[in-house]
Amino acid sequence: MPGFRVTERSMASNTLANLQVNLSRNQQLQEQLSSGKLITKASDSPGGAVIAMQHRADMETLNQYSRNADDGIGWLNMADTALQSASTQMNKARELVLSGLSSGAAGSAEAREAIALEVENLRDSMINLSNTTFLDRPVFGGSTPGAIAYDKNGDFQGDDGKINRTISGNATVRVDTSGDDVFGAGNGNVFKLLGQIADDLRNNPAGLQTDLAGVDTAQKRIQAGLSGVGSRSNQLSEMQQTAQNRVLDLRAQLSDVEDIDLPKTITELALQQTAYQAALAATAKVIQPSLVDFLR
């Protein structure tokens, strides 16, 4: 079998090619150390790049779910604060109705007038609470673009629309609170009731017994509203925590795909540089010194 002739030219070409591969590996390791990343472009690892892009997309989606939940919690916290105050106001209204009943028709008109004025103040306060806003939108007004849910007469100015926030791939939570559900609808709402109480205190004390039952009913609606707000707030908080935990898991997985093992990379670079220097020294004994000097 005939052999191949080895010339100085072929030796020089092969040596240059091998040294170039070595230098290229050195450069790659140095880039990895400076960036801290195994993958800086898709060609570094096509499969790893696809996984990294998918992890980043998933993280962005989960971060948006977390932001949605945070916004929803803001809506519900405002509703919760308002309803807590409304419940306190209704307890006060009940006490005033009982005071009116104790006075009865035999009580002085002046005393009943004083109680009626307190009830009217409670009514105005309740209307203010019903117009509680979050980011300049009324939390009890549905999806209305208006600034208030109820006008000064206690008439509803909102709509029956719902404000929802998507908190996962298959879960959406309502974050506004229906004014009709917590304050009552139409002429049966709590504001009309408080107005009727004030009128009965002045003109029809006998009607206060019926008014007392109305106050108890209104208080139950508000308490039910508080319970619903609390339940939805807990759901949002739990889903937000789930999304945040998943982001942490994905970040760790992304690091496994993209980030270098620092001690390993430093060691590999040191070995690669040692090998390169050894290759130069060995080559100097085989090919012309002028070529090796040039490579140095």
Backbone as CSV, one residue per row, in Angstrom:
resi,resn,N_x,N_y,N_z,CA_x,CA_y,CA_z,C_x,C_y,C_z
1,MET,0.860,-1.198,0.000,0.000,0.000,0.000,0.890,1.240,0.000
2,PRO,0.775,2.103,-0.976,1.646,3.268,-1.077,1.407,4.213,0.086
3,GLY,2.456,4.851,0.635,2.338,5.804,1.726,2.147,7.216,1.198
4,PHE,1.748,8.078,2.112,1.562,9.475,1.744,2.836,10.233,2.085
5,ARG,3.207,11.110,1.230,4.408,11.897,1.439,4.103,13.069,2.375
6,VAL,4.871,13.206,3.450,4.709,14.297,4.397,5.753,15.355,4.108
7,THR,5.296,16.546,3.825,6.197,17.653,3.491,6.159,18.689,4.599
8,GLU,7.111,19.601,4.540,7.143,20.703,5.509,5.870,21.544,5.414
9,ARG,5.399,21.697,4.189,4.197,22.517,3.987,2.973,21.884,4.645
10,SER,2.828,20.550,4.447,1.654,19.883,5.038,1.730,19.887,6.561
11,MET,2.944,19.707,7.100,3.114,19.753,8.546,2.746,21.131,9.096
12,ALA,3.182,22.155,8.405,2.881,23.524,8.845,1.381,23.798,8.792
13,SER,0.726,23.304,7.724,-0.719,23.538,7.585,-1.497,22.828,8.682
14,ASN,-1.133,21.560,8.956,-1.831,20.809,10.000,-1.597,21.422,11.373
15,THR,-0.369,21.859,11.587,-0.054,22.475,12.882,-0.850,23.755,13.086
16,LEU,-0.908,24.579,12.067,-1.686,25.821,12.150,-3.163,25.540,12.423
17,ALA,-3.691,24.525,11.736,-5.104,24.197,11.915,-5.384,23.746,13.343
18,ASN,-4.506,22.882,13.884,-4.709,22.386,15.246,-4.553,23.495,16.282
19,LEU,-3.566,24.350,16.068,-3.378,25.466,16.997,-4.568,26.430,16.946
20,GLN,-5.135,26.598,15.762,-6.295,27.482,15.627,-7.497,26.938,16.389
21,VAL,-7.683,25.609,16.327,-8.760,24.980,17.094,-8.543,25.226,18.582
22,ASN,-7.302,25.076,19.023,-6.970,25.290,20.428,-7.243,26.733,20.849
23,LEU,-6.816,27.672,20.005,-7.058,29.089,20.304,-8.551,29.413,20.354
24,SER,-9.297,28.792,19.421,-10.743,29.020,19.383,-11.410,28.538,20.667
25,ARG,-10.963,27.378,21.165,-11.515,26.857,22.419,-11.147,27.773,23.593
26,ASN,-9.911,28.281,23.574,-9.501,29.241,24.602,-10.401,30.475,24.606
27,GLN,-10.654,30.979,23.405,-11.491,32.179,23.292,-12.901,31.904,23.790
28,GLN,-13.439,30.727,23.457,-14.789,30.365,23.898,-14.870,30.303,25.416
29,LEU,-13.871,29.702,26.041,-13.864,29.614,27.504,-13.731,30.994,28.140
30,GLN,-12.921,31.859,27.556,-12.768,33.211,28.095,-14.073,34.003,27.970
31,GLU,-14.780,33.824,26.855,-16.076,34.490,26.684,-17.089,33.989,27.714
32,GLN,-17.064,32.693,27.974,-17.980,32.129,28.968,-17.682,32.685,30.360
33,LEU,-16.393,32.808,30.680,-16.029,33.365,31.987,-16.443,34.817,32.110
34,SER,-16.250,35.601,31.063,-16.577,37.031,31.135,-18.076,37.283,31.172
35,SER,-18.866,36.427,30.490,-20.326,36.608,30.461,-21.043,35.830,31.549
36,GLY,-20.380,34.757,32.028,-21.031,33.891,33.009,-22.061,32.974,32.390
37,LYS,-22.118,32.931,31.051,-23.147,32.153,30.355,-22.524,31.093,29.463
38,LEU,-23.149,29.918,29.458,-22.763,28.888,28.510,-23.285,29.187,27.109
39,ILE,-24.458,29.843,27.079,-25.123,30.130,25.808,-25.246,31.644,25.650
40,THR,-24.532,32.187,24.674,-24.659,33.616,24.369,-25.320,33.834,23.010
41,LYS,-25.367,32.792,22.206,-26.068,32.824,20.920,-26.609,31.430,20.641
42,ALA,-27.599,31.362,19.794,-28.297,30.095,19.565,-27.368,29.006,19.063
43,SER,-26.356,29.395,18.290,-25.453,28.382,17.730,-24.602,27.707,18.797
44,ASP,-24.473,28.327,19.975,-23.706,27.700,21.054,-24.347,26.389,21.497
45,SER,-25.675,26.357,21.505,-26.415,25.145,21.869,-27.849,25.317,21.408
46,PRO,-28.169,24.897,20.197,-29.536,25.097,19.676,-30.611,24.542,20.600
47,GLY,-30.384,23.333,21.121,-31.379,22.747,22.026,-31.513,23.548,23.307
48,GLY,-30.369,23.931,23.889,-30.390,24.728,25.115,-31.029,26.081,24.897
49,ALA,-30.788,26.691,23.718,-31.368,28.004,23.421,-32.898,27.927,23.366
50,VAL,-33.408,26.846,22.783,-34.874,26.668,22.709,-35.453,26.534,24.109
51,ILE,-34.800,25.723,24.954,-35.278,25.546,26.326,-35.238,26.867,27.083
52,ALA,-34.146,27.626,26.910,-34.005,28.908,27.601,-35.100,29.885,27.174
53,MET,-35.387,29.942,25.878,-36.440,30.843,25.397,-37.804,30.457,25.950
54,GLN,-38.056,29.136,26.037,-39.334,28.681,26.584,-39.456,29.033,28.050
55,HIS,-38.371,28.843,28.806,-38.387,29.208,30.228,-38.645,30.704,30.400
56,ARG,-38.007,31.516,29.574,-38.196,32.971,29.686,-39.639,33.367,29.354
57,ALA,-40.195,32.731,28.343,-41.593,33.023,27.980,-42.532,32.638,29.120
58,ASP,-42.286,31.471,29.717,-43.115,31.026,30.834,-42.974,31.974,32.032
59,MET,-41.754,32.422,32.295,-41.528,33.344,33.409,-42.258,34.666,33.187
60,GLU,-42.234,35.165,31.969,-42.925,36.420,31.678,-44.432,36.267,31.869
61,THR,-44.975,35.133,31.435,-46.406,34.887,31.625,-46.761,34.823,33.101
62,LEU,-45.953,34.110,33.867,-46.205,33.992,35.307,-46.054,35.324,36.022
63,ASN,-45.087,36.122,35.605,-44.926,37.455,36.207,-46.141,38.331,35.919
64,GLN,-46.728,38.163,34.723,-47.939,38.928,34.414,-49.106,38.461,35.276
65,TYR,-49.222,37.150,35.489,-50.259,36.649,36.387,-50.081,37.235,37.789
66,SER,-48.825,37.314,38.243,-48.552,37.866,39.575,-48.946,39.335,39.644
67,ARG,-48.647,40.088,38.578,-49.045,41.501,38.547,-50.570,41.637,38.527
68,ASN,-51.235,40.754,37.780,-52.700,40.780,37.751,-53.269,40.528,39.141
69,ALA,-52.693,39.542,39.835,-53.158,39.228,41.185,-52.924,40.400,42.125
70,ASP,-51.785,41.046,41.984,-51.464,42.193,42.835,-52.467,43.320,42.620
71,ASP,-52.823,43.562,41.366,-53.823,44.591,41.060,-55.171,44.197,41.657
72,GLY,-55.540,42.926,41.506,-56.815,42.464,42.055,-56.868,42.583,43.561
73,ILE,-55.758,42.265,44.224,-55.707,42.392,45.684,-55.899,43.844,46.092
74,GLY,-55.369,44.768,45.292,-55.577,46.195,45.570,-57.054,46.560,45.528
75,TRP,-57.767,46.095,44.494,-59.218,46.323,44.404,-59.936,45.768,45.634
76,LEU,-59.629,44.535,45.967,-60.355,43.866,47.049,-60.007,44.447,48.416
77,ASN,-58.771,44.883,48.587,-58.409,45.513,49.865,-59.188,46.802,50.087
78,MET,-59.366,47.569,49.016,-60.147,48.806,49.140,-61.601,48.492,49.473
79,ALA,-62.150,47.468,48.826,-63.535,47.069,49.110,-63.661,46.568,50.542
80,ASP,-62.676,45.796,50.988,-62.704,45.265,52.351,-62.698,46.389,53.380
81,THR,-61.822,47.365,53.190,-61.751,48.501,54.124,-63.070,49.258,54.166
82,ALA,-63.643,49.494,52.983,-64.912,50.231,52.914,-66.037,49.449,53.589
83,LEU,-66.095,48.156,53.359,-67.175,47.353,53.936,-67.016,47.180,55.445
84,GLN,-65.769,47.117,55.908,-65.560,47.080,57.358,-66.129,48.345,58.001
85,SER,-65.846,49.483,57.378,-66.374,50.749,57.898,-67.898,50.796,57.778
86,ALA,-68.417,50.289,56.663,-69.868,50.280,56.465,-70.550,49.426,57.525
87,SER,-69.929,48.301,57.874,-70.502,47.444,58.913,-70.548,48.176,60.257
88,THR,-69.482,48.900,60.549,-69.461,49.694,61.788,-70.549,50.757,61.773
89,GLN,-70.741,51.377,60.628,-71.771,52.411,60.501,-73.173,51.824,60.704
90,MET,-73.375,50.620,60.177,-74.696,50.006,60.335,-74.952,49.598,61.781
91,ASN,-73.901,49.195,62.498,-74.074,48.923,63.930,-74.506,50.186,64.657
92,LYS,-73.908,51.300,64.260,-74.286,52.577,64.859,-75.729,52.929,64.504
93,ALA,-76.105,52.671,63.246,-77.478,52.952,62.829,-78.469,52.123,63.644
94,ARG,-78.097,50.884,63.908,-78.984,50.027,64.710,-79.166,50.602,66.117
95,GLU,-78.068,51.074,66.699,-78.158,51.681,68.029,-79.067,52.908,68.015
96,LEU,-78.983,53.682,66.944,-79.818,54.874,66.861,-81.292,54.514,66.700
97,VAL,-81.574,53.475,65.920,-82.963,53.030,65.768,-83.504,52.549,67.115
98,LEU,-82.697,51.803,67.843,-83.122,51.337,69.162,-83.352,52.503,70.102
99,SER,-82.530,53.530,70.003,-82.745,54.729,70.828,-84.060,55.382,70.476
100,GLY,-84.357,55.413,69.167,-85.629,55.983,68.741,-86.804,55.174,69.222
101,LEU,-86.659,53.848,69.195,-87.731,52.990,69.690,-87.934,53.168,71.195
102,SER,-86.841,53.365,71.922,-86.949,53.573,73.368,-87.689,54.860,73.677
103,SER,-87.438,55.876,72.871,-88.128,57.161,73.074,-89.594,57.031,72.700
104,GLY,-89.816,56.375,71.556,-91.188,56.181,71.099,-91.897,57.496,70.828
105,ALA,-93.166,57.391,70.644,-93.977,58.581,70.353,-93.993,59.537,71.527
106,ALA,-93.740,58.963,72.733,-93.792,59.809,73.922,-92.542,60.666,74.057
107,GLY,-91.478,60.295,73.368,-90.242,61.059,73.467,-90.399,62.435,72.851
108,SER,-89.509,63.332,73.230,-89.584,64.692,72.715,-89.205,64.730,71.244
109,ALA,-89.817,65.648,70.531,-89.498,65.820,69.108,-88.049,66.240,68.928
110,GLU,-87.555,67.017,69.914,-86.175,67.487,69.825,-85.199,66.305,69.895
111,ALA,-85.475,65.351,70.779,-84.598,64.192,70.923,-84.612,63.343,69.659
112,ARG,-85.807,63.139,69.118,-85.902,62.338,67.899,-85.268,63.061,66.708
113,GLU,-85.348,64.382,66.693,-84.710,65.168,65.629,-83.183,65.029,65.691
114,ALA,-82.654,65.027,66.895,-81.207,64.873,67.056,-80.749,63.504,66.545
115,ILE,-81.556,62.473,66.849,-81.221,61.128,66.373,-81.326,61.071,64.848
116,ALA,-82.352,61.716,64.299,-82.544,61.727,62.846,-81.362,62.385,62.138
117,LEU,-80.846,63.461,62.733,-79.681,64.130,62.138,-78.457,63.204,62.144
118,GLU,-78.300,62.443,63.215,-77.189,61.477,63.257,-77.345,60.421,62.176
119,VAL,-78.581,59.954,61.980,-78.823,58.947,60.951,-78.501,59.514,59.566
120,GLU,-78.871,60.757,59.335,-78.580,61.390,58.044,-77.069,61.521,57.832
121,ASN,-76.355,61.814,58.902,-74.897,61.879,58.784,-74.317,60.502,58.436
122,LEU,-74.902,59.465,59.049,-74.476,58.097,58.718,-74.753,57.782,57.247
123,ARG,-75.902,58.239,56.774,-76.255,58.000,55.380,-75.242,58.647,54.442
124,ASP,-74.876,59.905,54.733,-73.884,60.589,53.896,-72.533,59.863,53.947
125,SER,-72.189,59.402,55.137,-70.936,58.666,55.285,-70.967,57.364,54.504
126,MET,-72.100,56.677,54.521,-72.237,55.420,53.782,-72.135,55.659,52.272
127,ILE,-72.708,56.763,51.801,-72.602,57.078,50.369,-71.143,57.314,49.997
128,ASN,-70.411,58.011,50.871,-68.979,58.215,50.611,-68.235,56.878,50.545
129,LEU,-68.573,55.973,51.466,-67.929,54.661,51.454,-68.271,53.880,50.187
130,SER,-69.498,54.019,49.730,-69.922,53.301,48.523,-69.203,53.805,47.283
131,ASN,-68.618,54.998,47.359,-67.876,55.578,46.234,-66.363,55.407,46.390
132,THR,-65.957,54.480,47.244,-64.538,54.173,47.396,-63.947,53.791,46.046
133,THR,-62.769,54.310,45.746,-62.146,54.053,44.445,-60.797,53.366,44.591
134,PHE,-60.410,52.694,43.525,-59.060,52.160,43.391,-58.554,52.584,42.021
135,LEU,-57.449,53.311,42.003,-56.919,53.882,40.758,-58.000,54.675,40.029
136,ASP,-58.728,55.491,40.821,-59.756,56.413,40.300,-60.963,55.704,39.700
137,ARG,-61.168,54.432,40.039,-62.360,53.726,39.576,-63.131,53.222,40.787
138,PRO,-64.455,53.420,40.812,-65.251,52.984,41.968,-65.300,51.470,42.082
139,VAL,-64.938,50.948,43.245,-64.852,49.496,43.406,-66.228,48.845,43.486
140,PHE,-67.283,49.642,43.727,-68.634,49.096,43.804,-69.471,49.498,42.590
141,GLY,-68.822,50.036,41.551,-69.563,50.569,40.401,-69.561,49.695,39.177
142,GLY,-69.144,48.436,39.298,-69.069,47.585,38.118,-67.955,48.051,37.203
143,SER,-68.198,48.037,35.902,-67.181,48.446,34.933,-67.385,49.875,34.451
144,THR,-68.162,50.673,35.198,-68.443,52.038,34.769,-67.160,52.862,34.631
145,PRO,-67.086,53.697,33.590,-65.939,54.596,33.463,-66.096,55.851,34.320
146,GLY,-67.268,55.989,34.959,-67.534,57.162,35.784,-66.734,57.154,37.077
147,ALA,-66.785,58.285,37.774,-65.982,58.452,38.995,-66.714,57.993,40.243
148,ILE,-68.043,57.787,40.159,-68.799,57.410,41.352,-69.692,56.210,41.066
149,ALA,-70.029,55.497,42.142,-70.975,54.385,42.029,-72.387,54.832,42.410
150,TYR,-72.482,55.790,43.373,-73.778,56.284,43.847,-73.749,57.810,43.907
151,ASP,-74.871,58.426,43.526,-74.932,59.884,43.630,-75.349,60.289,45.044
152,LYS,-75.507,61.582,45.271,-75.787,62.078,46.619,-77.158,61.643,47.131
153,ASN,-78.040,61.208,46.225,-79.355,60.720,46.631,-79.362,59.216,46.914
154,GLY,-78.203,58.573,46.707,-78.116,57.135,46.934,-78.578,56.311,45.750
155,ASP,-78.668,56.934,44.568,-79.064,56.209,43.361,-77.825,55.662,42.661
156,PHE,-77.921,54.433,42.198,-76.786,53.755,41.587,-76.450,54.373,40.237
157,GLN,-75.181,54.698,40.042,-74.721,55.300,38.805,-73.791,54.378,38.009
158,GLY,-73.523,53.200,38.560,-72.622,52.265,37.881,-73.369,51.376,36.902
159,ASP,-72.805,50.218,36.632,-73.445,49.248,35.746,-73.232,47.847,36.319
160,ASP,-73.732,46.850,35.597,-73.615,45.474,36.092,-72.418,44.743,35.486
161,GLY,-71.476,45.503,34.921,-70.270,44.897,34.365,-69.365,44.349,35.460
162,LYS,-68.435,43.496,35.068,-67.520,42.879,36.023,-66.071,43.189,35.634
163,ILE,-65.251,43.428,36.650,-63.819,43.622,36.446,-63.121,42.330,36.841
164,ASN,-62.527,41.656,35.880,-61.875,40.370,36.139,-60.369,40.472,35.954
165,ARG,-59.656,39.619,36.654,-58.208,39.518,36.490,-57.841,38.043,36.286
166,THR,-57.080,37.778,35.225,-56.620,36.422,34.939,-55.383,36.142,35.779
167,ILE,-55.423,35.079,36.575,-54.336,34.799,37.507,-53.645,33.464,37.242
168,SER,-54.127,32.744,36.233,-53.447,31.524,35.802,-54.007,31.164,34.437
169,GLY,-53.493,30.070,33.875,-53.958,29.702,32.548,-55.426,29.343,32.491
170,ASN,-56.007,28.982,33.619,-57.424,28.566,33.614,-58.215,29.171,34.781
171,ALA,-57.741,30.264,35.352,-58.445,30.881,36.487,-58.551,32.392,36.312
172,THR,-59.775,32.884,36.448,-60.060,34.315,36.394,-60.889,34.674,37.619
173,VAL,-60.544,35.767,38.276,-61.223,36.170,39.508,-61.813,37.572,39.326
174,ARG,-63.055,37.733,39.780,-63.682,39.052,39.766,-63.099,39.894,40.903
175,VAL,-62.680,41.115,40.603,-62.026,41.933,41.619,-62.851,43.146,42.051
176,ASP,-63.873,43.500,41.267,-64.783,44.544,41.756,-65.834,43.879,42.642
177,THR,-66.680,44.673,43.264,-67.733,44.147,44.139,-69.047,44.792,43.760
178,SER,-70.070,43.998,43.564,-71.366,44.516,43.143,-71.981,45.400,44.223
179,GLY,-72.257,46.638,43.853,-72.910,47.551,44.793,-74.281,47.054,45.207
180,ASP,-75.036,46.485,44.264,-76.368,45.967,44.581,-76.298,44.826,45.590
181,ASP,-75.243,44.006,45.487,-75.120,42.861,46.386,-74.843,43.280,47.824
182,VAL,-74.040,44.320,48.003,-73.649,44.676,49.372,-74.477,45.821,49.962
183,PHE,-74.992,46.696,49.114,-75.770,47.838,49.628,-77.258,47.740,49.325
184,GLY,-77.640,46.725,48.560,-79.041,46.580,48.203,-79.343,47.265,46.877
185,ALA,-80.434,46.851,46.247,-80.767,47.355,44.918,-81.932,48.339,44.961
186,GLY,-81.897,49.296,44.038,-83.006,50.231,43.842,-83.429,50.950,45.100
187,ASN,-84.746,51.055,45.282,-85.283,51.757,46.455,-85.114,50.963,47.743
188,GLY,-84.619,49.722,47.622,-84.391,48.918,48.815,-82.960,48.990,49.315
189,ASN,-82.163,49.925,48.749,-80.764,49.957,49.190,-80.627,50.624,50.563
190,VAL,-79.461,50.488,51.139,-79.230,50.934,52.508,-79.348,52.457,52.641
191,PHE,-79.064,53.168,51.580,-79.134,54.633,51.645,-80.586,55.103,51.743
192,LYS,-81.459,54.454,50.966,-82.890,54.757,51.058,-83.425,54.368,52.434
193,LEU,-82.923,53.232,52.955,-83.351,52.772,54.270,-82.985,53.799,55.342
194,LEU,-81.757,54.297,55.305,-81.341,55.283,56.310,-82.146,56.572,56.177
195,GLY,-82.472,56.931,54.931,-83.332,58.103,54.738,-84.718,57.879,55.326
196,GLN,-85.235,56.660,55.159,-86.554,56.329,55.719,-86.517,56.350,57.240
197,ILE,-85.412,55.877,57.821,-85.289,55.885,59.281,-85.340,57.322,59.806
198,ALA,-84.604,58.201,59.147,-84.600,59.607,59.579,-86.011,60.200,59.485
199,ASP,-86.729,59.855,58.411,-88.090,60.376,58.244,-89.036,59.803,59.307
200,ASP,-88.870,58.496,59.600,-89.730,57.881,60.613,-89.447,58.453,62.005
201,LEU,-88.211,58.765,62.270,-87.884,59.373,63.567,-88.606,60.705,63.740
202,ARG,-88.794,61.418,62.657,-89.440,62.725,62.733,-90.966,62.609,62.688
203,ASN,-91.431,61.675,61.852,-92.859,61.697,61.560,-93.622,60.413,61.891
204,ASN,-92.938,59.301,62.037,-93.653,58.031,62.225,-92.839,57.078,63.085
205,PRO,-92.676,57.345,64.358,-91.873,56.486,65.241,-92.307,55.030,65.218
206,ALA,-93.570,54.768,64.928,-94.055,53.381,64.900,-93.388,52.569,63.794
207,GLY,-92.923,53.265,62.756,-92.289,52.552,61.645,-90.871,52.105,61.935
208,LEU,-90.327,52.506,63.088,-88.941,52.160,63.404,-88.747,50.662,63.610
209,GLN,-89.777,49.940,64.033,-89.648,48.494,64.231,-89.353,47.804,62.905
210,THR,-90.082,48.240,61.878,-89.810,47.704,60.535,-88.424,48.111,60.060
211,ASP,-88.063,49.359,60.369,-86.729,49.846,59.975,-85.615,49.026,60.622
212,LEU,-85.839,48.594,61.867,-84.826,47.805,62.572,-84.564,46.494,61.832
213,ALA,-85.641,45.862,61.365,-85.475,44.622,60.591,-84.705,44.899,59.304
214,GLY,-84.974,46.069,58.699,-84.253,46.448,57.481,-82.769,46.652,57.739
215,VAL,-82.444,47.238,58.889,-81.035,47.440,59.252,-80.348,46.084,59.409
216,ASP,-81.011,45.142,60.064,-80.420,43.821,60.256,-80.182,43.120,58.919
217,THR,-81.146,43.276,58.008,-80.983,42.681,56.673,-79.811,43.313,55.932
218,ALA,-79.713,44.649,56.020,-78.620,45.361,55.359,-77.271,44.939,55.937
219,GLN,-77.218,44.762,57.246,-75.971,44.345,57.882,-75.561,42.946,57.410
220,LYS,-76.525,42.054,57.237,-76.217,40.710,56.750,-75.663,40.762,55.330
221,ARG,-76.220,41.650,54.493,-75.700,41.789,53.125,-74.245,42.255,53.157
222,ILE,-73.956,43.231,53.989,-72.594,43.757,54.077,-71.636,42.684,54.584
223,GLN,-72.064,41.914,55.586,-71.219,40.846,56.109,-70.970,39.764,55.055
224,ALA,-72.002,39.460,54.279,-71.828,38.492,53.195,-70.845,39.024,52.157
225,GLY,-70.950,40.330,51.873,-70.012,40.958,50.946,-68.582,40.877,51.457
226,LEU,-68.399,41.116,52.743,-67.066,41.024,53.348,-66.509,39.608,53.221
227,SER,-67.355,38.637,53.448,-66.921,37.252,53.339,-66.481,36.926,51.915
228,GLY,-67.253,37.395,50.937,-66.902,37.155,49.539,-65.607,37.843,49.143
229,VAL,-65.428,39.071,49.610,-64.201,39.812,49.316,-62.997,39.090,49.913
230,GLY,-63.139,38.634,51.161,-62.041,37.922,51.812,-61.682,36.638,51.097
231,SER,-62.688,35.918,50.635,-62.453,34.655,49.935,-61.706,34.887,48.625
232,ARG,-62.132,35.893,47.878,-61.458,36.180,46.605,-60.048,36.703,46.817
233,SER,-59.859,37.498,47.863,-58.527,38.009,48.170,-57.574,36.870,48.520
234,ASN,-58.064,35.903,49.293,-57.239,34.745,49.629,-56.879,33.943,48.384
235,GLN,-57.834,33.797,47.491,-57.573,33.057,46.255,-56.479,33.749,45.435
236,LEU,-56.587,35.077,45.339,-55.577,35.828,44.589,-54.200,35.701,45.227
237,SER,-54.157,35.807,46.547,-52.872,35.716,47.255,-52.232,34.350,47.054
238,GLU,-53.041,33.307,47.133,-52.514,31.951,46.968,-52.006,31.724,45.547
239,MET,-52.762,32.190,44.555,-52.343,32.012,43.175,-51.119,32.862,42.858
240,GLN,-51.039,34.053,43.459,-49.859,34.891,43.257,-48.617,34.205,43.825
241,GLN,-48.752,33.615,45.012,-47.618,32.915,45.612,-47.208,31.715,44.767
242,THR,-48.199,31.011,44.223,-47.906,29.870,43.351,-47.123,30.320,42.120
243,ALA,-47.557,31.439,41.518,-46.862,31.961,40.333,-45.440,32.377,40.679
244,GLN,-45.266,33.038,41.804,-43.928,33.480,42.207,-43.013,32.290,42.495
245,ASN,-43.546,31.255,43.126,-42.743,30.059,43.390,-42.329,29.381,42.087
246,ARG,-43.249,29.348,41.144,-42.947,28.728,39.852,-41.878,29.528,39.108
247,VAL,-41.909,30.845,39.226,-40.881,31.684,38.599,-39.507,31.354,39.181
248,LEU,-39.443,31.164,40.493,-38.175,30.800,41.122,-37.662,29.457,40.599
249,ASP,-38.581,28.495,40.439,-38.192,27.191,39.901,-37.658,27.337,38.470
250,LEU,-38.354,28.116,37.658,-37.923,28.302,36.273,-36.592,29.044,36.195
251,ARG,-36.397,30.006,37.100,-35.129,30.731,37.106,-33.968,29.778,37.420
252,ALA,-34.189,28.850,38.336,-33.156,27.862,38.661,-32.897,26.945,37.460
253,GLN,-33.980,26.544,36.782,-33.818,25.690,35.613,-33.104,26.424,34.482
254,LEU,-33.426,27.708,34.329,-32.760,28.516,33.309,-31.267,28.644,33.607
255,SER,-30.953,28.807,34.875,-29.548,28.892,35.276,-28.811,27.600,34.952
256,ASP,-29.494,26.453,35.163,-28.872,25.173,34.843,-28.554,25.063,33.357
257,VAL,-29.413,25.645,32.531,-29.225,25.569,31.082,-28.174,26.577,30.611
258,GLU,-28.219,27.800,31.124,-27.426,28.895,30.579,-26.125,29.192,31.319
259,ASP,-26.139,29.094,32.627,-25.004,29.584,33.407,-23.866,28.573,33.461
260,ILE,-22.648,29.098,33.525,-21.478,28.234,33.602,-21.296,27.703,35.018
261,ASP,-20.554,26.588,35.099,-20.042,26.107,36.383,-18.692,26.795,36.558
262,LEU,-18.646,27.822,37.397,-17.465,28.681,37.466,-16.175,27.917,37.776
263,PRO,-16.110,27.114,38.850,-14.860,26.398,39.124,-14.443,25.480,37.971
264,LYS,-15.427,24.803,37.396,-15.130,23.896,36.294,-14.577,24.651,35.090
265,THR,-15.188,25.799,34.776,-14.754,26.573,33.611,-13.362,27.147,33.819
266,ILE,-13.079,27.635,35.028,-11.739,28.166,35.323,-10.690,27.068,35.170
267,THR,-11.005,25.898,35.704,-10.069,24.771,35.602,-9.855,24.368,34.151
268,GLU,-10.955,24.310,33.399,-10.855,23.924,31.994,-10.039,24.934,31.193
269,LEU,-10.220,26.222,31.491,-9.448,27.245,30.787,-7.957,27.127,31.106
270,ALA,-7.637,26.882,32.380,-6.233,26.730,32.768,-5.608,25.540,32.046
271,LEU,-6.339,24.433,31.976,-5.828,23.251,31.275,-5.673,23.516,29.782
272,GLN,-6.628,24.252,29.223,-6.585,24.557,27.797,-5.389,25.444,27.474
273,GLN,-5.107,26.414,28.334,-3.967,27.289,28.109,-2.650,26.520,28.263
274,THR,-2.615,25.619,29.247,-1.418,24.780,29.421,-1.196,23.896,28.196
275,ALA,-2.280,23.327,27.695,-2.176,22.471,26.515,-1.705,23.268,25.301
276,TYR,-2.188,24.509,25.196,-1.785,25.346,24.058,-0.283,25.650,24.115
277,GLN,0.178,26.007,25.319,1.600,26.298,25.467,2.439,25.048,25.180
278,ALA,1.977,23.898,25.633,2.691,22.653,25.364,2.708,22.353,23.869
279,ALA,1.614,22.615,23.188,1.545,22.373,21.746,2.517,23.277,21.000
280,LEU,2.622,24.527,21.453,3.581,25.440,20.824,5.011,24.943,21.010
281,ALA,5.312,24.492,22.233,6.658,24.017,22.513,6.998,22.782,21.684
282,ALA,6.040,21.865,21.570,6.280,20.647,20.797,6.418,20.959,19.319
283,THR,5.617,21.885,18.860,5.652,22.236,17.444,6.978,22.875,17.077
284,ALA,7.570,23.589,18.013,8.839,24.274,17.741,9.947,23.295,17.390
285,LYS,9.817,22.075,17.837,10.832,21.070,17.563,10.618,20.383,16.219
286,VAL,9.438,20.595,15.626,9.093,19.866,14.410,9.170,20.737,13.175
287,ILE,8.677,21.986,13.290,8.644,22.853,12.102,9.608,23.997,12.293
288,GLN,9.713,24.822,11.278,10.684,25.902,11.299,10.424,26.853,12.459
289,PRO,11.490,27.234,13.187,11.331,28.155,14.319,10.664,29.456,13.937
290,SER,10.890,29.923,12.711,10.292,31.204,12.317,8.772,31.153,12.355
291,LEU,8.215,30.038,11.968,6.751,29.880,12.004,6.243,29.884,13.453
292,VAL,6.928,29.124,14.328,6.521,29.078,15.718,6.683,30.447,16.382
293,ASP,7.762,31.118,16.066,7.948,32.465,16.627,6.818,33.376,16.211
294,PHE,6.383,33.230,14.955,5.265,34.060,14.509,3.991,33.761,15.285
295,LEU,3.730,32.475,15.545,2.534,32.089,16.283,2.582,32.587,17.714
296,ARG,3.752,32.615,18.323,3.868,33.108,19.680,3.476,34.577,19.735
